[in-house]
Amino acid sequence: MIRINRSRRTAALGSATALIAGTVLAGAFATPSANADSRHHGGDREARGAAVAAARAAKAGIDWKDCPADWELASPIQCGWVTVPVDYAKPDGKKIKLAVDRAKSTGTKDERQGALVYNPGGPGGSGMRFPTRITTKNPLWTKTSKAYDFVGFDPRGVGHSAPISCIDPQEFVKAPKADPVPDNEADKRAQRKLAAEYADGCAERSGAMLPHMTTPNTARDLDVIRAALGEKKLNYLGVSYGTYLGAVYGTLFPDHVRRMLVDSVVNPSREKIWYQANLDQDVAFQGRWEDWTKWVAENDAAFHLGDTQEKVQAQWEKLRAAAKKEPIGGVVGPAELISFFQSAPYYDSAWVPTAEVWSKYVAGDTEALVEAAGPDLSDTKGNASSENGNAVYTAVECGDAKWPTSWQRWDRDNTRLHKDHPFMTWANAWMNLPCATWPAKQHTPVHVKSGKGLPPVLIVQAERDAATPYEGAVELHKRFKGSRLITEKDAGSHGVTGAVNPCINDRVDTYLLTGKVGDRDATCAPHATPKP
C-alpha cells in the first residue's frame, strides 16, 4: 500500500491497491563509493558493474528525439533511452533499455545548473510526466525550471522500460472483488489462495526479471542515467517511495549527489522495510481518514452526509454494507469503495471530489460512484498500466526484504490492527501477501546512512501523512548527517512540494537554486484546507 502518486488502481487481490545530453563532464562515471553497502547487495561486483555501466552510458550519451506519439508527451519534451544491465554483477550480460525524457531549462546559459531527475513513488510509478511541469508553466516550479532541465524516467520494469506483468490486465481490473475484511476463516483461505496465485503469475510472466527488481538496482540505474546525462553529480527529487530510492542512492553513491530533495518519506529503517512499514501505514491511514470525515461533517451544508463525524462514519458503514450485500452497478463492492475512497486520506486535493461523488450517491445518483470506483474494461491501455504498476510494486517490495512466511503472524498482526484501524488494514494485508510466498530471492535491505561526500539533503514532510507516516522523515533526518527537516504542522497531504504553501515552496526553491538548507529545521503552518 506504500504505492502512491499515480492514478486510481483497481484491486488485484480482493483488496484495495495503493495508490512516481550535452558534453560529458569530467568524472561523470566516477566509481561508486566504497561506502556502498556491499555485504548485503552483491558487494564489490555490483559496485564495479555499476561503474562499468555508468562509464559506457557517459560515452554513449542520450540520443534525444521527439517522443513517440502514443506516449502523449508533446514537443518540446524529448525522449531517449539509457541502457543498463539486468544484473549489475554481470555488466556484460543481458541488458534492458530505460525510457527517459526531458524538458530543457528555461533560463539563460549562466542560470543553468544541470538536470533535475525525478521519481514520483510507487514502487511502480512513472516519472515521465515530470517535464510537463516546465511545458505547462507550473507556477510552483518556474524558478527551479530556469536552472534545471527536468528529467523523468520509467524505472526498470515500469511502462516503457522492459515492463513486467503478473496477470492479464483485463482480469486484473475485473470487479467486484471479494470484500477485503474477512467474515470467517474460509474468506481468509480464499484470499491466501489468490495471493499465492498472484505470486506464481509473477514468476510465470516475468520470472527472469524478478530477482533483479530491487531498490538498490533502481538506484544503480539512476546513477547510469546521471552519467548518460553527462552530469558529474546528481540533482534529485524523490516523492513517496522515491524518497527511499533517494535514501538508497545516497547510501550507495554519497559522493555522486549534488542536491537531493525528498518529500513524504518512507521510513528507511531495515526493521520497517517493508512488512512493518505497511502495518504502520494502516494506523496512519485511519488517522487521516478521521481527519477527512471530520471535515466532511463540518461541511455538511455542502455534502449532506452528516453534521457530526459519527454520522459521517455511520454513512460510510451503511454504504459499505449495501455494496457488500449487492455491488453498486454490479461492479462496486467494498474493495472498490476502499480503492476509490482511499484517495481522500492520501491527498487533500481529493477531499472535495470524493465527498461530492459520495454525496451524489446518497442523493440517489449511483452513476457518479460507478464511474469513479468501477473498472473501465474498454480502457485497455490504462488497465495495462494499472496491472504493470501493481506488478512492479509487488516485485520491488517482495524482493527488497525478507517477509514473514508464517500465515499465523500475518493473521495475528492484521487481526489486532484491524480492531482500531479498520479502514485499510485487511485491504493492505492482501495487497502484500504475495510476498509471503514470493518465488524469487528476497534480499536484506540496505543500511541507509551518510557516507563521505554526501551533501546536505532537504527533507519535507506533512505531520499527518497517511501513506508515509511522519516518523519516516525523522528517521532519515537522523541517518543523513547535515540534512534539514521541514515539517508541515497539522497537515497530512501526501506530496508536500506539490501544494501551495510559501513557507515550504520558498525553502525548496532556495535549496535547489543555492544548495542552502538553512541553519536549523523548520516548521511551517499547514496549507489552506480545501473548500467545497
TORTOR-992878 format. One line per field, with one value per residue (C-alpha): residue number from 1; residue in three letters; x, y, z. Coordinates in pm, whole numbers, padded with zeros to 5 digits. Example, Ala and Ser with C-alpha at 12.3 -4.5 7.8 and 13.67 -1.06 7.14 Angstrom:
seq: c(1;2)
type: c(ala;ser)
x: c(01230;01367)
y: c(-00450;-00106)
z: c(00780;00714)
END
This chain:
seq: c(1;2;3;4;5;6;7;8;9;10;11;12;13;14;15;16;17;18;19;20;21;22;23;24;25;26;27;28;29;30;31;32;33;34;35;36;37;38;39;40;41;42;43;44;45;46;47;48;49;50;51;52;53;54;55;56;57;58;59;60;61;62;63;64;65;66;67;68;69;70;71;72;73;74;75;76;77;78;79;80;81;82;83;84;85;86;87;88;89;90;91;92;93;94;95;96;97;98;99;100;101;102;103;104;105;106;107;108;109;110;111;112;113;114;115;116;117;118;119;120;121;122;123;124;125;126;127;128;129;130;131;132;133;134;135;136;137;138;139;140;141;142;143;144;145;146;147;148;149;150;151;152;153;154;155;156;157;158;159;160;161;162;163;164;165;166;167;168;169;170;171;172;173;174;175;176;177;178;179;180;181;182;183;184;185;186;187;188;189;190;191;192;193;194;195;196;197;198;199;200;201;202;203;204;205;206;207;208;209;210;211;212;213;214;215;216;217;218;219;220;221;222;223;224;225;226;227;228;229;230;231;232;233;234;235;236;237;238;239;240;241;242;243;244;245;246;247;248;249;250;251;252;253;254;255;256;257;258;259;260;261;262;263;264;265;266;267;268;269;270;271;272;273;274;275;276;277;278;279;280;281;282;283;284;285;286;287;288;289;290;291;292;293;294;295;296;297;298;299;300;301;302;303;304;305;306;307;308;309;310;311;312;313;314;315;316;317;318;319;320;321;322;323;324;325;326;327;328;329;330;331;332;333;334;335;336;337;338;339;340;341;342;343;344;345;346;347;348;349;350;351;352;353;354;355;356;357;358;359;360;361;362;363;364;365;366;367;368;369;370;371;372;373;374;375;376;377;378;379;380;381;382;383;384;385;386;387;388;389;390;391;392;393;394;395;396;397;398;399;400;401;402;403;404;405;406;407;408;409;410;411;412;413;414;415;416;417;418;419;420;421;422;423;424;425;426;427;428;429;430;431;432;433;434;435;436;437;438;439;440;441;442;443;444;445;446;447;448;449;450;451;452;453;454;455;456;457;458;459;460;461;462;463;464;465;466;467;468;469;470;471;472;473;474;475;476;477;478;479;480;481;482;483;484;485;486;487;488;489;490;491;492;493;494;495;496;497;498;499;500;501;502;503;504;505;506;507;508;509;510;511;512;513;514;515;516;517;518;519;520;521;522;523;524;525;526;527;528;529;530;531;532)
type: c(met;ile;arg;ile;asn;arg;ser;arg;arg;thr;ala;ala;leu;gly;ser;ala;thr;ala;leu;ile;ala;gly;thr;val;leu;ala;gly;ala;phe;ala;thr;pro;ser;ala;asn;ala;asp;ser;arg;his;his;gly;gly;asp;arg;glu;ala;arg;gly;ala;ala;val;ala;ala;ala;arg;ala;ala;lys;ala;gly;ile;asp;trp;lys;asp;cys;pro;ala;asp;trp;glu;leu;ala;ser;pro;ile;gln;cys;gly;trp;val;thr;val;pro;val;asp;tyr;ala;lys;pro;asp;gly;lys;lys;ile;lys;leu;ala;val;asp;arg;ala;lys;ser;thr;gly;thr;lys;asp;glu;arg;gln;gly;ala;leu;val;tyr;asn;pro;gly;gly;pro;gly;gly;ser;gly;met;arg;phe;pro;thr;arg;ile;thr;thr;lys;asn;pro;leu;trp;thr;lys;thr;ser;lys;ala;tyr;asp;phe;val;gly;phe;asp;pro;arg;gly;val;gly;his;ser;ala;pro;ile;ser;cys;ile;asp;pro;gln;glu;phe;val;lys;ala;pro;lys;ala;asp;pro;val;pro;asp;asn;glu;ala;asp;lys;arg;ala;gln;arg;lys;leu;ala;ala;glu;tyr;ala;asp;gly;cys;ala;glu;arg;ser;gly;ala;met;leu;pro;his;met;thr;thr;pro;asn;thr;ala;arg;asp;leu;asp;val;ile;arg;ala;ala;leu;gly;glu;lys;lys;leu;asn;tyr;leu;gly;val;ser;tyr;gly;thr;tyr;leu;gly;ala;val;tyr;gly;thr;leu;phe;pro;asp;his;val;arg;arg;met;leu;val;asp;ser;val;val;asn;pro;ser;arg;glu;lys;ile;trp;tyr;gln;ala;asn;leu;asp;gln;asp;val;ala;phe;gln;gly;arg;trp;glu;asp;trp;thr;lys;trp;val;ala;glu;asn;asp;ala;ala;phe;his;leu;gly;asp;thr;gln;glu;lys;val;gln;ala;gln;trp;glu;lys;leu;arg;ala;ala;ala;lys;lys;glu;pro;ile;gly;gly;val;val;gly;pro;ala;glu;leu;ile;ser;phe;phe;gln;ser;ala;pro;tyr;tyr;asp;ser;ala;trp;val;pro;thr;ala;glu;val;trp;ser;lys;tyr;val;ala;gly;asp;thr;glu;ala;leu;val;glu;ala;ala;gly;pro;asp;leu;ser;asp;thr;lys;gly;asn;ala;ser;ser;glu;asn;gly;asn;ala;val;tyr;thr;ala;val;glu;cys;gly;asp;ala;lys;trp;pro;thr;ser;trp;gln;arg;trp;asp;arg;asp;asn;thr;arg;leu;his;lys;asp;his;pro;phe;met;thr;trp;ala;asn;ala;trp;met;asn;leu;pro;cys;ala;thr;trp;pro;ala;lys;gln;his;thr;pro;val;his;val;lys;ser;gly;lys;gly;leu;pro;pro;val;leu;ile;val;gln;ala;glu;arg;asp;ala;ala;thr;pro;tyr;glu;gly;ala;val;glu;leu;his;lys;arg;phe;lys;gly;ser;arg;leu;ile;thr;glu;lys;asp;ala;gly;ser;his;gly;val;thr;gly;ala;val;asn;pro;cys;ile;asn;asp;arg;val;asp;thr;tyr;leu;leu;thr;gly;lys;val;gly;asp;arg;asp;ala;thr;cys;ala;pro;his;ala;thr;pro;lys;pro)
x: c(00000;00305;00250;00140;00143;-00045;-00400;-00657;-00588;-00836;-00759;-00589;-00627;-00968;-00811;-00759;-00443;-00245;-00216;00630;02292;02548;02921;03028;03169;03489;03411;03067;03137;03324;03349;03071;03174;03342;03064;02832;02653;02844;02798;02427;02396;02643;02913;03209;03095;02777;02962;03213;02931;02755;03077;03123;02762;02792;03116;02952;02645;02860;03033;02707;02503;02133;02002;01723;01431;01065;00870;00660;00307;00139;00350;00145;00445;00433;00731;00942;00966;01219;01261;01550;01692;01958;02096;02154;02245;01969;02222;02494;02715;02723;02756;02830;02521;02161;02067;01745;01666;01518;01291;01388;01252;01334;01225;01513;01565;01404;01681;01999;02317;02455;02145;02153;02271;02219;01947;01696;01591;01256;01089;00723;00692;00536;00730;00589;00528;00645;00828;00772;00517;00768;00894;00537;00589;00804;00591;00268;00445;00354;00383;00543;00837;00905;01212;01364;01295;01521;01811;01739;01637;01351;01422;01179;01221;01039;01223;01316;01005;00779;00597;00834;01134;01114;00769;00684;00343;00186;-00169;-00376;-00460;-00829;-00855;-00671;-00931;-01244;-01489;-01630;-01352;-01411;-01461;-01112;-01247;-01289;-01605;-01453;-01159;-01291;-01263;-00902;-00820;-00966;-00754;-00442;-00504;-00540;-00217;-00021;-00162;-00060;00298;00304;00175;00462;00709;00537;00509;00820;01041;01372;01337;01209;01547;01670;01363;01506;01552;01936;01929;01699;01945;02225;02008;01969;02346;02374;02110;02313;02619;02424;02301;02665;02623;02916;02673;02303;02030;01733;01374;01201;00846;00699;00876;01106;01242;01353;01512;01693;01798;01946;02114;02263;02397;02545;02671;02712;02978;02767;02495;02483;02133;01872;01520;01294;00924;00690;00941;00936;01096;01437;01498;01577;01322;01049;01123;00862;00637;00629;00608;00276;00140;00244;00063;-00265;-00253;-00173;-00448;-00705;-00597;-00616;-00950;-01083;-00943;-01137;-01467;-01447;-01404;-01697;-01914;-01801;-01916;-02250;-02423;-02244;-02245;-02541;-02358;-02399;-02321;-02101;-01805;-02001;-02287;-02046;-01877;-02221;-02294;-01967;-02055;-02403;-02255;-02005;-02273;-02500;-02216;-02131;-02491;-02535;-02247;-02342;-02397;-02298;-01928;-01863;-01825;-01634;-01293;-01372;-01506;-01181;-00977;-01171;-01217;-00852;-00762;-00908;-00668;-00386;-00436;-00620;-00688;-00922;-01125;-01388;-01431;-01453;-01717;-01910;-01932;-02046;-02300;-02448;-02483;-02669;-02896;-02985;-02730;-02531;-02378;-02102;-01987;-01984;-01791;-01539;-01492;-01573;-01339;-01341;-01282;-01264;-00954;-00710;-00408;-00495;-00566;-00232;-00063;-00250;-00153;00208;00228;00090;00334;00633;00508;00486;00814;01020;00871;00887;01243;01387;01342;01268;00897;00728;00630;00412;00042;-00012;00197;00013;-00320;-00228;-00082;-00364;-00644;-00502;-00458;-00799;-00981;-00888;-00779;-01039;-01032;-00728;-00575;-00706;-00700;-00334;-00260;-00394;-00213;00120;00054;00215;00546;00485;00521;00747;00919;01239;01526;01448;01736;01843;01762;02045;02157;02076;02339;02558;02877;03178;03085;02707;02592;02305;01974;01643;01355;00994;00706;00348;00288;-00025;00071;-00115;00091;00433;00399;00595;00837;00998;01116;01255;01441;01601;01691;01884;02065;02168;02408;02365;02014;01733;01369;01078;00763;00418;00234;-00129;-00137;-00146;-00147;00095;00348;00403;00606;00302;00087;00080;00250;00502;00677;00770;00781;01032;01265;01251;01340;01625;01771;01751;01888;02161;02212;02137;01924;01913;02073;01802;01495;01177;00811;00550;00182;-00050;-00150;-00508;-00779;-00990;-01322;-01634)
y: c(00000;00228;00270;00617;00918;00751;00729;00513;00143;-00140;-00409;-00728;-00949;-00869;-00572;-00204;-00108;00193;00421;00833;01522;01754;01736;01462;01624;01500;01235;01157;00792;00803;00469;00406;00496;00238;00325;00108;-00149;-00426;-00701;-00736;-00631;-00831;-00603;-00508;-00699;-00491;-00170;-00241;-00336;-00007;00184;-00003;00065;00434;00472;00320;00544;00855;00770;00690;00983;01001;01038;01286;01287;01382;01137;00864;00997;00737;00844;01166;01386;01675;01875;02045;01744;01498;01127;00882;00558;00456;00100;-00080;-00438;-00651;-00785;-00540;-00829;-00919;-00587;-00771;-00991;-00924;-00557;-00355;-00003;00256;00528;00884;01225;01588;01947;02192;02464;02799;03025;03165;02966;03125;03031;02663;02420;02086;01820;01753;01386;01287;00977;01007;00697;00357;00135;00124;00491;00657;00988;01065;01342;01546;01757;01882;02098;02313;02297;02377;02655;02509;02817;02625;02527;02833;02945;02597;02538;02831;02642;02280;02055;01847;01478;01191;00818;00489;00275;-00081;-00292;00014;00149;00159;00021;-00359;-00371;-00669;-00829;-01076;-01128;-01050;-00677;-00720;-00992;-00767;-00491;-00708;-00624;-00670;-00828;-01004;-00786;-00738;-00768;-01143;-01276;-01614;-01849;-01951;-01591;-01580;-01907;-01768;-01452;-01654;-01864;-01553;-01407;-01727;-01748;-01388;-01460;-01764;-01547;-01303;-01592;-01728;-01395;-01212;-01467;-01363;-01004;-01074;-01138;-00801;-00587;-00417;-00064;-00094;-00193;00101;00325;00189;00261;00616;00653;00525;00780;01052;00951;00931;01288;01400;01503;01466;01469;01402;01653;01450;01500;01194;01175;00891;00565;00797;00907;00553;00529;00855;00727;00411;00611;00849;00550;00367;00680;00954;01143;01143;01363;01739;01823;01583;01682;01412;01468;01244;00997;00618;00505;00371;00152;-00209;-00312;-00123;-00228;-00342;-00552;-00319;-00009;-00134;-00202;00149;00282;00123;00323;00649;00593;00555;00885;01071;00907;01051;01395;01380;01253;01535;01785;01631;01678;02039;02093;01920;02213;02116;01736;01634;01328;01406;01702;01504;01278;00988;01041;01054;00733;00571;00673;00507;00185;00193;00240;-00039;-00279;-00201;-00260;-00589;-00708;-00604;-00442;-00096;-00102;-00467;-00375;-00162;-00369;-00291;-00347;-00099;00151;00140;00177;00492;00645;00599;00892;01131;01022;01034;01381;01692;01762;01459;01575;01770;01541;01226;01385;01511;01163;01020;01299;01231;00863;00937;01172;00886;00922;00597;00671;00900;00638;00357;00582;00675;00341;00079;-00056;00059;-00256;-00052;00133;-00142;00093;00226;-00122;-00249;00042;-00036;-00401;-00317;-00070;-00327;-00589;-00360;-00257;-00621;-00729;-00450;-00470;-00850;-00850;-00575;-00759;-01091;-01110;-01327;-01665;-01762;-01704;-01709;-01392;-01211;-01317;-01213;-00873;-00772;-00901;-00695;-00381;-00406;-00364;00003;00077;-00088;00144;-00003;-00288;-00603;-00449;-00368;-00716;-00892;-00642;-00752;-01118;-01241;-01158;-01448;-01699;-01495;-01716;-01510;-01422;-01177;-00954;-00775;-00403;-00155;00003;00365;00605;00904;00842;01052;01332;01332;01697;01835;01674;01861;01657;01775;01605;01665;01573;01360;01195;00864;00692;00768;00833;01125;00904;00809;01166;01184;00856;00964;01301;01116;00897;01166;01396;01764;01714;01956;01867;02093;01984;02094;02106;01991;01881;01539;01564;01333;01504;01832;02004;01986;02203;02582;02676;02961;02860;02532;02640;02921;02691;02432;02694;02827;02480;02378;02713;02770;02441;02616;02415;02678;02678;02468;02257;02447;02410;02550;02617;02397;02486;02601;02348;02251;02429;02273)
z: c(00000;00009;-00363;-00450;-00678;-00955;-01077;-00902;-00944;-00934;-00681;-00788;-00488;-00350;-00177;-00239;-00423;-00327;-00476;-00903;-02307;-02373;-02314;-02078;-01766;-01606;-01351;-01493;-01432;-01103;-00924;-00672;-00321;-00105;00138;-00072;00142;-00027;00225;00151;-00210;-00411;-00292;-00495;-00805;-00829;-00743;-01021;-01258;-01186;-01259;-01588;-01692;-01598;-01797;-02104;-02061;-02024;-02351;-02534;-02403;-02489;-02844;-02775;-03019;-03027;-02813;-02978;-03041;-02822;-02522;-02515;-02438;-02683;-02812;-02681;-02445;-02587;-02521;-02531;-02393;-02144;-02149;-01817;-01724;-01575;-01323;-01214;-01105;-01477;-01664;-01991;-01954;-02053;-02088;-02093;-02210;-01975;-02116;-02021;-02117;-02057;-02097;-02120;-01863;-01944;-01810;-01959;-02008;-01691;-01491;-01590;-01319;-01493;-01488;-01208;-01211;-01060;-00919;-00812;-00596;-00613;-00643;-00994;-01067;-01389;-01377;-01744;-01676;-01475;-01770;-01825;-01515;-01742;-02056;-01867;-01674;-01334;-01107;-00819;-01041;-01257;-01058;-01048;-01416;-01506;-01353;-01445;-01728;-01583;-01644;-01591;-01640;-01626;-01367;-01458;-01511;-01545;-01850;-02147;-01953;-02000;-01833;-01615;-01560;-01318;-01451;-01758;-01728;-01813;-01550;-01305;-01323;-01319;-01042;-00791;-00589;-00257;00050;00197;00553;00612;00777;00858;00804;00462;00344;00464;00287;-00037;-00012;00069;-00241;-00457;-00317;-00383;-00736;-00798;-00685;-00916;-01201;-01148;-01182;-01493;-01676;-01552;-01376;-01535;-01409;-01057;-00885;-01015;-00933;-00625;-00497;-00497;-00865;-00944;-00756;-00974;-01280;-01152;-01143;-01501;-01606;-01431;-01631;-01959;-01898;-01876;-01512;-01273;-00979;-00943;-00867;-00748;-00639;-00492;-00359;-00151;-00247;-00444;-00105;-00029;-00374;-00291;00052;-00101;-00380;-00121;00072;-00229;-00411;-00146;-00340;-00657;-00501;-00568;-00444;-00305;-00206;-00059;00002;00211;00342;00361;00687;00572;00879;00790;01053;00864;00503;00404;00627;00927;00706;00570;00919;01026;00723;00835;01160;00979;00722;00995;01147;00820;00732;01056;00968;00643;00786;01046;00762;00571;00882;00917;00556;00592;00423;00102;00123;00343;00475;00844;01067;01307;01244;01394;01148;00852;00971;01001;00639;00533;00713;00560;00210;00267;00392;00094;-00154;00019;00001;-00363;-00555;-00678;-01052;-01035;-01002;-00693;-00377;-00056;-00223;-00498;-00245;-00047;-00364;-00450;-00106;-00005;-00230;00030;00309;00052;-00091;00024;-00343;-00339;-00036;-00231;-00536;-00320;-00094;-00397;-00551;-00218;-00174;-00517;-00433;-00108;-00304;-00539;-00822;-00839;-01179;-01046;-00795;-01052;-01291;-01022;-00847;-01109;-01378;-01740;-01942;-02262;-02137;-02225;-02221;-01874;-01744;-01871;-01694;-01371;-01383;-01463;-01175;-00933;-01061;-01005;-00662;-00561;-00719;-00561;-00213;-00211;-00345;-00126;00202;00366;00450;00714;00568;00867;00799;01175;01206;00927;01075;01429;01331;01099;01322;01608;01398;01232;01563;01596;01238;01015;00714;00539;00739;00570;00222;00272;00407;00097;-00126;00022;00097;-00230;-00056;00187;-00099;-00325;-00586;-00622;-00388;-00110;-00002;00313;00289;00252;00581;00495;00632;00550;00359;00269;00032;00090;00086;00297;00197;00230;00376;00355;00537;00648;01010;00947;00617;00582;00314;00463;00837;00983;01176;00844;00787;01139;01087;00757;00913;01186;00934;00684;00869;00788;00650;00733;00800;00705;00887;00771;01103;01137;00773;00610;00234;00057;-00169;00015;-00258;-00487;-00257;-00238;00089;00052;00376;00206;-00159;-00092;00105;-00173;-00435;-00219;-00173;-00539;-00656;-00394;-00207;00123;00368;00644;00988;01153;01089;01007;01097;00861;00920;00711;00356;00303;00390;00086;00046;-00111)
END
